[in-house]
């Protein structure tokens, strides 16, 4: 069960992260809250970590629904922070987790604010790919297979969401007279 939920969430973000913006923000908030609390706060039992993550995710979803402009920056911050924290931990810089989270969050927020559609596609595809790859992390897979799964799922998310963006822009553009 613990492998299925992140894989399903990852697939949803890969395929619909731009379209289901509020879900992307809720998922990014949940992941950011979970990762940040696990790596930087001494919270026990694990159900308390889950509570922190759910609260941050719900706040993100509510902000996305009611304050869409702020949600753009919040989504970028949560997703960028989550990705930077994961990168720091994978590279062995666990002690730099807070700084990595904040720096990655600021970069993600700026990216999403400036180039909303493409940054949302990039961040949601990357977050979905990381979710799927992390779910398979404890499985007996070689590093090459793991990297292949990450790159393949990331590319799939980019292609699918870019096509959706192209189609939505085509529908929004009135035909020439």
Secondary structure, DSSP 8 states (H G I E B T S, - for coil): -HHHHHHHHHHHHHHHTTTTHHHHHHHHHHHHHHHHHHHHS---SHHHHHHHHHHHHHHHHHHHHH-HHHHHHHHHHHHHHHHHHHHHHHTT-GGGHHHHHHHHHHHHHHHHHHSHHHHHHHHHHHHHHHHHHHHTTTSS--HHHHHHHHHHHHHHHHHHHHHHHHHHHHHHS----
